[in-house]
Amino acid sequence: MLLGAPPRQVQLVSGGDISQAARVEAAGGTFLVKWHAYPPRPAAGWPGMFEAEARGLQLLTSAKTVRVPAVLGFGEPAGNSPAFIAMEWIERGTDSQRAAAALGKGLAALHHRTTSVYGLDHHNYCGATPQDNTQCESWVEFYGERRLGFQLALAARRGLMPTARRGRLERVIAGLDRWIDESACQPSLLHGDLWGGNWLAGADGEPALIDPAVYFGDREAELAMCRLFGGFPPDFYRAYDHAWPPAPGRDGRIQLYQLYHVLNHLNLFGESYGGQVDAILRRYAG
């Protein structure tokens, strides 16, 4: 039995926009179990959603920089059983200021875990959207094709890419090297979907990362996502920048990197995000 013994108590908790989840108490400890009857799997060769999450958590664990929940196991749908993932339960604490500073320092250390190419040796998901991690030596090419171009094609298929929007996005993709200095970039290990809901302050005051969409990319893409929806106090940014000072011109690239996630929200939630997409595109493409 995965949890070591029958559960003593099961309490439903929030599983986000995609899954259902429960806090499970058993003899072996307290665990989080998430499940989904029909998780996305876009094509042959793509991992299941929970397999991708497990592999992402394990990769972050191997970096030994910021705590992540230990994975007990995962499974694909079988018969009447849904897909699932089971992991360590991390109890939330209240000392978010201390945890935020530790997260900033730890995230900088995570970003120092580098490799020779951008992307990853397997695909995964950003939310419910497939994330193409086909490896590439050029960050400009990777971000343009695997991130912005992928979202463009998805939005076009869904009728969310009118002519003017598409033209501006294509110009942004073609001109990325105007704003991104390839020589200043390096493939850092990224959480990949680090908004305020994907980290927590543990009961011991230490931060933890959850729900990753990992890949190796430019670190500024991660920090831009942190700023998109809030949820990170000033101590987080101060600690990060103290550990790894910003590159010149970072502020001018924030919205360029936020564009990927705003496009993803356009594809996930519809035209309510169209105005935000268009505003960013007008800034960079006129």
C-alpha positions as CSV (number, residue, x, y, z in Angstrom):
1,M,0.0,0.0,0.0
2,L,1.4,3.4,-1.1
3,L,0.8,5.2,2.2
4,G,2.0,2.2,4.3
5,A,-1.4,1.6,6.0
6,P,-5.1,2.5,5.5
7,P,-5.7,6.2,6.1
8,R,-7.0,7.3,9.5
9,Q,-8.4,10.6,8.3
10,V,-9.0,12.2,4.9
11,Q,-9.8,15.9,4.5
12,L,-10.5,17.5,1.1
13,V,-8.4,20.5,0.3
14,S,-7.9,22.8,-2.6
15,G,-6.4,21.0,-5.6
16,G,-6.1,24.1,-7.8
17,D,-7.8,24.6,-11.2
18,I,-7.0,21.1,-12.5
19,S,-7.2,18.4,-9.8
20,Q,-9.0,17.3,-6.7
21,A,-6.9,16.9,-3.5
22,A,-7.0,15.6,0.0
23,R,-4.9,15.7,3.1
24,V,-4.5,12.1,4.3
25,E,-3.3,11.0,7.7
26,A,-2.0,7.5,8.0
27,A,0.3,5.6,10.3
28,G,3.3,6.5,8.2
29,G,2.7,10.3,8.3
30,T,0.6,13.0,6.7
31,F,0.4,13.2,2.9
32,L,-1.2,15.2,0.1
33,V,-2.9,13.1,-2.6
34,K,-4.1,14.7,-5.8
35,W,-6.2,12.9,-8.5
36,H,-7.8,13.6,-11.9
37,A,-10.0,11.2,-13.9
38,Y,-8.9,12.6,-17.3
39,P,-5.6,14.4,-17.0
40,P,-4.2,16.0,-20.2
41,R,-1.8,14.1,-22.4
42,P,-1.5,15.9,-25.7
43,A,0.4,13.4,-27.8
44,A,2.3,10.1,-27.8
45,G,5.6,10.6,-26.0
46,W,4.4,13.2,-23.6
47,P,4.4,12.2,-19.9
48,G,1.2,12.2,-17.9
49,M,0.5,15.3,-15.9
50,F,1.3,13.7,-12.6
51,E,4.4,11.9,-13.9
52,A,5.7,15.3,-15.1
53,E,4.9,16.9,-11.8
54,A,6.8,14.1,-9.9
55,R,9.8,14.4,-12.2
56,G,9.8,18.1,-11.7
57,L,9.7,17.8,-7.9
58,Q,12.5,15.2,-8.0
59,L,14.7,17.5,-10.1
60,L,14.1,20.4,-7.7
61,T,14.9,18.1,-4.8
62,S,18.2,17.1,-6.4
63,A,19.3,20.7,-6.5
64,K,19.2,20.8,-2.7
65,T,18.4,24.5,-2.5
66,V,14.7,25.1,-1.6
67,R,12.6,22.5,0.1
68,V,10.0,20.6,-2.0
69,P,7.6,17.9,-0.9
70,A,8.9,14.3,-1.3
71,V,7.0,12.3,-3.8
72,L,5.7,8.9,-2.7
73,G,4.4,7.8,-6.0
74,F,2.0,8.5,-8.9
75,G,-0.2,6.5,-11.3
76,E,-2.0,6.7,-14.6
77,P,-5.8,6.1,-14.9
78,A,-6.6,2.4,-14.7
79,G,-10.1,1.0,-14.9
80,N,-12.3,3.1,-12.6
81,S,-9.2,4.5,-10.8
82,P,-8.1,8.1,-11.7
83,A,-4.6,9.3,-12.2
84,F,-3.0,10.4,-8.9
85,I,0.1,11.6,-7.2
86,A,0.9,11.3,-3.5
87,M,3.5,13.3,-1.7
88,E,4.6,14.6,1.6
89,W,2.3,17.1,3.3
90,I,4.0,20.3,4.3
91,E,2.2,22.1,7.1
92,R,1.9,25.9,6.5
93,G,3.3,28.3,9.0
94,T,2.8,32.0,9.7
95,D,6.3,33.5,9.4
96,S,6.0,34.5,5.7
97,Q,8.5,37.4,6.0
98,R,11.4,35.1,7.1
99,A,10.4,32.5,4.6
100,A,10.2,35.0,1.8
101,A,13.8,36.1,2.4
102,A,15.0,32.5,2.6
103,L,13.1,31.8,-0.6
104,G,14.9,34.6,-2.4
105,K,18.3,33.3,-1.4
106,G,17.3,29.8,-2.1
107,L,15.9,30.6,-5.6
108,A,19.1,32.4,-6.5
109,A,21.0,29.2,-5.5
110,L,18.6,27.1,-7.6
111,H,19.2,29.3,-10.6
112,H,23.0,28.7,-10.2
113,R,22.2,25.0,-11.1
114,T,23.0,25.2,-14.8
115,T,23.5,23.0,-17.8
116,S,24.7,23.4,-21.4
117,V,21.3,23.7,-23.2
118,Y,17.9,25.3,-22.7
119,G,14.8,23.2,-22.2
120,L,14.6,19.7,-20.6
121,D,15.0,16.1,-21.5
122,H,11.2,15.7,-21.3
123,H,8.1,17.8,-21.8
124,N,5.7,18.8,-19.0
125,Y,2.8,21.2,-18.3
126,C,2.3,24.8,-17.2
127,G,-1.0,24.5,-15.5
128,A,-3.0,22.4,-17.8
129,T,-1.2,23.6,-20.9
130,P,1.4,21.3,-22.5
131,Q,4.9,22.8,-22.3
132,D,7.3,21.9,-25.1
133,N,10.9,21.6,-23.6
134,T,12.7,20.4,-26.8
135,Q,16.3,21.3,-26.0
136,C,18.1,24.2,-27.8
137,E,21.4,25.9,-27.5
138,S,20.0,29.4,-28.1
139,W,17.8,31.1,-25.5
140,V,16.3,33.5,-28.0
141,E,15.3,30.6,-30.2
142,F,14.0,28.6,-27.3
143,Y,11.9,31.4,-25.9
144,G,10.7,32.4,-29.3
145,E,9.7,29.0,-30.6
146,R,9.0,26.8,-27.6
147,R,7.3,29.4,-25.4
148,L,5.8,32.3,-27.4
149,G,5.5,30.4,-30.7
150,F,3.9,27.4,-29.1
151,Q,1.3,29.7,-27.4
152,L,0.7,31.5,-30.6
153,A,-0.2,28.3,-32.4
154,L,-2.4,27.1,-29.6
155,A,-4.3,30.4,-29.5
156,A,-4.7,30.5,-33.2
157,R,-6.3,27.0,-33.1
158,R,-8.7,28.3,-30.4
159,G,-9.7,31.4,-32.3
160,L,-7.9,33.7,-29.9
161,M,-5.4,35.2,-32.3
162,P,-7.0,38.0,-34.4
163,T,-4.9,39.4,-37.3
164,A,-3.5,42.4,-35.5
165,R,-2.6,40.5,-32.3
166,R,-0.9,37.7,-34.4
167,G,1.1,40.2,-36.4
168,R,2.4,42.0,-33.3
169,L,3.3,38.7,-31.7
170,E,5.1,37.5,-34.8
171,R,7.1,40.7,-34.8
172,V,8.0,40.3,-31.1
173,I,9.2,36.8,-31.8
174,A,11.3,37.8,-34.8
175,G,12.9,40.7,-32.9
176,L,13.6,39.1,-29.5
177,D,17.4,39.6,-29.9
178,R,16.7,43.4,-29.8
179,W,15.8,43.1,-26.1
180,I,17.6,39.9,-25.1
181,D,21.4,39.7,-25.0
182,E,22.1,36.1,-25.7
183,S,25.7,36.3,-24.3
184,A,24.3,37.4,-20.9
185,C,22.0,34.4,-20.6
186,Q,22.6,31.0,-19.2
187,P,20.4,27.9,-18.8
188,S,19.4,28.0,-15.1
189,L,17.1,25.5,-13.4
190,L,13.7,27.2,-13.1
191,H,10.6,26.2,-11.2
192,G,8.8,27.4,-14.3
193,D,5.5,28.5,-12.9
194,L,6.4,30.5,-9.8
195,W,3.4,32.6,-8.9
196,G,2.4,33.4,-5.3
197,G,0.3,30.2,-5.0
198,N,3.2,27.9,-5.8
199,W,5.3,28.5,-2.7
200,L,4.5,28.4,0.9
201,A,6.0,29.2,4.3
202,G,6.4,26.0,6.3
203,A,5.6,25.6,10.0
204,D,9.3,25.8,10.7
205,G,9.6,29.2,8.9
206,E,11.3,27.7,5.9
207,P,9.9,28.1,2.3
208,A,8.8,25.3,0.1
209,L,8.1,25.1,-3.7
210,I,5.1,23.2,-5.1
211,D,3.5,22.5,-8.5
212,P,6.5,23.0,-10.7
213,A,6.8,23.3,-14.5
214,V,10.6,22.9,-14.6
215,Y,13.0,23.5,-17.4
216,F,16.4,25.2,-17.9
217,G,15.9,28.8,-19.0
218,D,17.1,32.4,-18.3
219,R,16.5,33.3,-14.7
220,E,14.8,36.6,-15.6
221,A,11.9,34.6,-16.9
222,E,11.3,33.2,-13.4
223,L,11.5,36.5,-11.7
224,A,9.1,38.1,-14.2
225,M,6.5,35.4,-13.4
226,C,7.0,36.2,-9.7
227,R,6.0,39.8,-10.4
228,L,3.0,39.0,-12.6
229,F,0.4,38.2,-10.0
230,G,2.1,39.3,-6.8
231,G,2.5,37.1,-3.7
232,F,6.2,37.8,-3.0
233,P,7.0,40.5,-0.4
234,P,10.0,42.9,-0.8
235,D,12.2,40.8,1.4
236,F,12.1,38.1,-1.3
237,Y,13.4,40.4,-4.1
238,R,16.0,42.0,-1.8
239,A,17.4,38.6,-0.8
240,Y,17.5,37.3,-4.4
241,D,19.2,40.4,-5.7
242,H,21.7,40.4,-2.9
243,A,22.6,36.8,-3.7
244,W,22.7,37.4,-7.5
245,P,22.5,41.1,-8.6
246,P,20.4,41.9,-11.6
247,A,21.8,42.2,-15.2
248,P,21.6,45.6,-16.8
249,G,18.2,46.4,-18.4
250,R,16.3,43.7,-16.4
251,D,13.2,45.9,-15.8
252,G,12.8,46.4,-19.6
253,R,12.5,42.7,-20.1
254,I,10.0,41.9,-17.3
255,Q,6.9,42.2,-19.5
256,L,8.6,40.4,-22.4
257,Y,9.0,37.4,-20.2
258,Q,5.5,37.8,-18.6
259,L,4.1,37.6,-22.1
260,Y,4.5,33.8,-22.1
261,H,2.3,33.3,-19.0
262,V,-0.3,35.9,-20.0
263,L,-0.6,34.1,-23.4
264,N,-1.0,30.8,-21.4
265,H,-3.8,32.4,-19.4
266,L,-5.4,33.6,-22.6
267,N,-5.4,30.0,-23.8
268,L,-6.6,28.6,-20.5
269,F,-9.3,31.2,-19.6
270,G,-10.1,33.0,-22.8
271,E,-10.4,36.5,-24.1
272,S,-10.5,38.1,-20.6
273,Y,-6.7,38.1,-20.9
274,G,-6.7,39.5,-24.4
275,G,-6.3,43.1,-23.3
276,Q,-3.3,42.3,-21.2
277,V,-1.7,40.4,-24.1
278,D,-2.4,43.3,-26.5
279,A,-0.9,45.9,-24.1
280,I,2.4,44.0,-23.8
281,L,2.5,43.4,-27.5
282,R,2.0,47.1,-28.2
283,R,4.8,48.0,-25.9
284,Y,7.3,45.8,-27.8
285,A,5.9,45.8,-31.3
286,G,4.1,49.1,-31.6
